[in-house]
Amino acid sequence: PVTLVVTGATAPARILEDPVSVTVKAGEVVLLSVAAEGTPPLRYQWRFNGDDLPDATRNILELPAVTSARQGIYTVEVSNAVGSAVSAGAVLSVLVPPQIQGHPESLTVAIGGNALFRVEAEGPGSLTYEWRLNGVPLVAPSQPELRLNGVQTGQAGLYSVVVSNAAGSTESRAARLTIS
């Protein structure tokens, strides 16, 4: 008679928990992980938008100081001698603070005249604007322009604007309003 000896059951690699999508601010550290099972040893290969990431061969993927260039879909293939499985995609979204492209410019205006300060900014999401005089927030609409009609000597000073979105804020250079 022939004796069959079974040395242990073998199970293909299987994903138990997929990596989770995440939204972070630029500069933060991101950790993506996968939970898997199967006959050891398990091998891991992380992918970014379908391309293998070099040296990304553990169950945890660490992305230090992320930038918008790291936005995309991350998957991981888990394999062993019996088979392999690919995780669902985890979407990484990176929020970037606004960038000021054009700062307000200094003006000289006669008493009773009009002044117009303008900022040009860009960034993802909706932008808000907080205008300031000598560092103190003004009660003004959240607009990229600040219009001052009939200026008086008390309005002279340094005007700046803080532009914000969900990722943070950026303050413009100050522009001087001189009243003549």
C-alpha positions as CSV (number, residue, x, y, z in Angstrom):
1,P,0.0,0.0,0.0
2,V,1.0,3.6,-0.6
3,T,1.1,6.0,2.3
4,L,0.3,9.7,1.7
5,V,1.8,12.0,4.2
6,V,0.2,15.5,4.4
7,T,2.7,18.0,5.9
8,G,0.3,20.8,6.3
9,A,-2.5,22.6,4.5
10,T,-1.6,25.3,2.1
11,A,-3.7,28.4,1.6
12,P,-3.3,31.1,-1.0
13,A,-2.7,34.7,0.0
14,R,-5.9,36.5,0.8
15,I,-6.6,40.1,1.7
16,L,-8.5,40.5,5.0
17,E,-8.5,44.3,5.2
18,D,-7.8,46.6,2.2
19,P,-5.8,49.9,2.6
20,V,-8.1,52.8,3.4
21,S,-8.4,56.0,1.4
22,V,-7.1,59.1,3.1
23,T,-7.0,62.9,2.7
24,V,-4.1,64.8,4.3
25,K,-2.4,68.1,4.2
26,A,0.8,68.5,2.2
27,G,3.9,67.7,4.3
28,E,2.1,65.1,6.5
29,V,3.2,61.5,6.8
30,V,0.9,58.8,5.4
31,L,0.7,55.2,6.5
32,L,-1.2,52.7,4.4
33,S,-1.6,49.1,5.6
34,V,-3.1,45.9,4.5
35,A,-4.0,42.8,6.5
36,A,-3.6,39.5,4.8
37,E,-3.4,35.8,5.5
38,G,-2.2,32.6,3.8
39,T,0.5,30.1,4.0
40,P,3.8,31.9,4.9
41,P,5.9,33.5,3.8
42,L,3.7,36.3,2.4
43,R,5.2,38.8,0.0
44,Y,4.0,42.3,-0.5
45,Q,4.3,44.7,-3.4
46,W,2.8,48.2,-3.3
47,R,1.8,50.0,-6.4
48,F,1.1,53.6,-7.2
49,N,-1.3,54.2,-10.1
50,G,-0.5,50.7,-11.3
51,D,3.3,50.9,-11.2
52,D,5.4,49.0,-8.7
53,L,6.9,51.1,-5.9
54,P,10.6,50.2,-5.4
55,D,11.4,48.8,-1.9
56,A,7.7,48.9,-0.9
57,T,7.5,45.3,0.1
58,R,6.0,45.3,3.6
59,N,2.4,45.2,4.8
60,I,2.7,48.9,5.7
61,L,3.6,51.6,3.3
62,E,5.0,54.8,4.7
63,L,5.0,58.0,2.6
64,P,6.9,60.8,4.4
65,A,6.1,64.5,3.8
66,V,3.6,63.9,1.0
67,T,3.2,66.4,-1.8
68,S,0.5,66.7,-4.5
69,A,2.7,64.5,-6.7
70,R,1.8,61.6,-4.4
71,Q,-1.9,61.9,-5.1
72,G,-3.4,58.8,-6.7
73,I,-4.4,55.2,-6.2
74,Y,-2.4,52.8,-4.1
75,T,-2.9,49.0,-4.2
76,V,-0.8,46.2,-2.8
77,E,-0.4,42.7,-4.2
78,V,0.0,40.0,-1.5
79,S,1.4,36.7,-2.7
80,N,2.8,33.3,-1.6
81,A,3.8,30.1,-3.3
82,V,0.1,29.1,-3.7
83,G,-1.4,32.3,-5.1
84,S,-1.8,36.1,-4.9
85,A,-4.5,38.7,-4.3
86,V,-4.6,42.4,-5.1
87,S,-6.2,44.9,-2.7
88,A,-8.8,47.4,-3.6
89,G,-7.4,50.8,-4.4
90,A,-6.9,53.4,-1.7
91,V,-7.1,57.0,-2.9
92,L,-4.6,59.4,-1.5
93,S,-5.7,63.1,-1.7
94,V,-3.3,65.8,-0.7
95,L,-4.6,69.2,0.3
96,V,-2.3,72.1,-0.7
97,P,-2.5,75.6,0.8
98,P,-3.1,78.4,-1.6
99,Q,-0.3,80.1,-3.4
100,I,-0.2,83.8,-4.0
101,Q,0.7,84.7,-7.6
102,G,0.2,88.4,-7.4
103,H,0.6,90.5,-4.2
104,P,-1.3,93.8,-3.5
105,E,0.7,96.8,-4.6
106,S,1.3,100.0,-2.6
107,L,-0.8,103.0,-3.5
108,T,-0.8,106.8,-2.9
109,V,-4.3,108.3,-2.9
110,A,-5.6,111.8,-2.2
111,I,-8.0,112.2,0.8
112,G,-11.5,111.4,-0.4
113,G,-10.1,109.3,-3.3
114,N,-10.6,105.6,-3.9
115,A,-8.1,102.8,-3.4
116,L,-8.2,99.3,-4.8
117,F,-6.0,96.4,-3.6
118,R,-6.0,93.1,-5.4
119,V,-4.4,89.7,-4.8
120,E,-4.1,86.8,-7.3
121,A,-4.1,83.4,-5.6
122,E,-4.7,79.9,-6.7
123,G,-5.2,76.6,-4.9
124,P,-7.5,73.6,-4.7
125,G,-11.0,74.0,-3.2
126,S,-12.7,77.2,-2.4
127,L,-10.5,80.1,-1.3
128,T,-11.4,82.7,1.4
129,Y,-9.8,86.1,1.8
130,E,-9.3,88.0,5.0
131,W,-8.0,91.6,4.5
132,R,-5.9,93.2,7.2
133,L,-4.8,96.7,8.1
134,N,-1.6,96.8,10.1
135,G,-2.2,93.1,10.9
136,V,-5.7,93.6,12.2
137,P,-8.5,91.9,10.3
138,L,-10.9,94.2,8.5
139,V,-14.7,93.7,8.3
140,A,-14.7,93.2,4.5
141,P,-16.2,90.7,2.1
142,S,-14.1,87.6,1.4
143,Q,-13.0,88.7,-2.1
144,P,-9.7,88.9,-3.9
145,E,-10.1,92.7,-4.1
146,L,-10.5,95.3,-1.4
147,R,-12.1,98.5,-2.5
148,L,-11.9,101.6,-0.3
149,N,-14.0,104.5,-1.3
150,G,-13.6,108.1,0.1
151,V,-10.4,107.2,2.0
152,Q,-9.4,109.2,5.1
153,T,-6.1,109.6,6.9
154,G,-7.0,106.9,9.4
155,Q,-7.0,104.4,6.6
156,A,-3.3,104.9,5.8
157,G,-1.1,101.9,6.7
158,L,-0.1,98.4,5.6
159,Y,-2.7,96.3,3.9
160,S,-2.3,92.5,3.5
161,V,-4.6,89.6,2.9
162,V,-4.7,86.0,4.2
163,V,-5.8,83.5,1.6
164,S,-7.1,80.2,3.0
165,N,-8.5,76.9,1.9
166,A,-9.0,73.5,3.7
167,A,-5.3,72.9,3.7
168,G,-4.1,76.1,5.3
169,S,-3.4,79.7,4.6
170,T,-0.9,82.1,3.1
171,E,-0.4,85.8,3.8
172,S,0.5,88.2,1.1
173,R,3.2,90.8,1.3
174,A,2.0,94.1,2.8
175,A,1.1,97.0,0.5
176,R,1.3,100.5,1.9
177,L,-1.6,103.0,1.5
178,T,-0.3,106.5,1.7
179,I,-2.9,109.3,1.9
180,S,-1.8,112.6,0.3
